Amino acid sequence: MIQHRPLHSLFSVERGWLKTKFHFIPPGMGPGPSETLGPLMAWNDDEVAPHSGFPEHPHENVEIITFVRDGAITHEDNLGNKGRATGGQIQAMSAGRGIRHSEYNRDDDPVTLFQIWLETRAPGKAPDWGTSSLPPDASSGGFIALASGSRQDAAALQIEADVRLLAARLAIQERIVQPITEGRAYLVPTRGTIRVNGIAIGPRDGCLVTDEAEITIEATEETEVVMIDLLKTAPGLDHRL
């Protein structure tokens, strides 16, 4: 089954310097119970104004992936890590037993990004942080794993969650058939329009996949697609308070 979630239908919040639309709402952040898809418990579509951001704050026992669409975000943490991620780059952080970090847009233009929160499978481990990139020449030869809980994805950033974060760039009229490891996934095109099993998905719309062994993705415009694919050990789709 393919469920289309248009961008305009998503719950949203504005805080002056921050505009957020929620594909999956973090616990306590929105109306009603928080929906999850296996370990996937939050997927934010954020726009951060110039010279603003999140001051230092704590996290523990959560995996956080930040995928930058446009602009740049700067990360600093109490472990001494510091990095600047730009369009097509990701930062992956295992908060483990505890980490404090800040995320700032230090540039003159807004930064747009996806931030994805995942339930950890290794609570209490040492915290970790790393960066990766979608290669500029990436094409529809298939999705590339940028972060993964599978050790088989040796080139991807290793995270402690039973998912793979995949990304692909597609030219107009390109088409790929993508296996869905556990039958369930969630994908969002960063720009342009795609068709998933014939259903039109617009830019930044969500697409929830359930009970599908594979999907066919066709690009009706030049696009980039980000997808969370659940690994076989992940728990089922549920709703939590």
Secondary structure as UniProt FT lines:
FT   STRAND          2..5
FT   HELIX           7..9
FT   STRAND          11..14
FT   STRAND          18..24
FT   TURN            27..28
FT   STRAND          34..37
FT   TURN            38..39
FT   STRAND          40..48
FT   TURN            50..51
FT   STRAND          52..59
FT   STRAND          62..70
FT   STRAND          72..77
FT   TURN            78..79
FT   STRAND          82..86
FT   TURN            87..88
FT   STRAND          89..94
FT   TURN            96..97
FT   STRAND          99..105
FT   STRAND          111..119
FT   TURN            123..124
FT   STRAND          128..133
FT   TURN            136..137
FT   TURN            140..141
FT   STRAND          144..148
FT   TURN            151..152
FT   TURN            154..155
FT   STRAND          157..158
FT   STRAND          163..170
FT   TURN            172..173
FT   STRAND          175..179
FT   TURN            181..182
FT   STRAND          185..191
FT   STRAND          194..196
FT   TURN            197..198
FT   STRAND          199..201
FT   TURN            203..204
FT   STRAND          206..209
FT   STRAND          214..219
FT   STRAND          223..230
FT   TURN            232..233
FT   STRAND          237..240
//
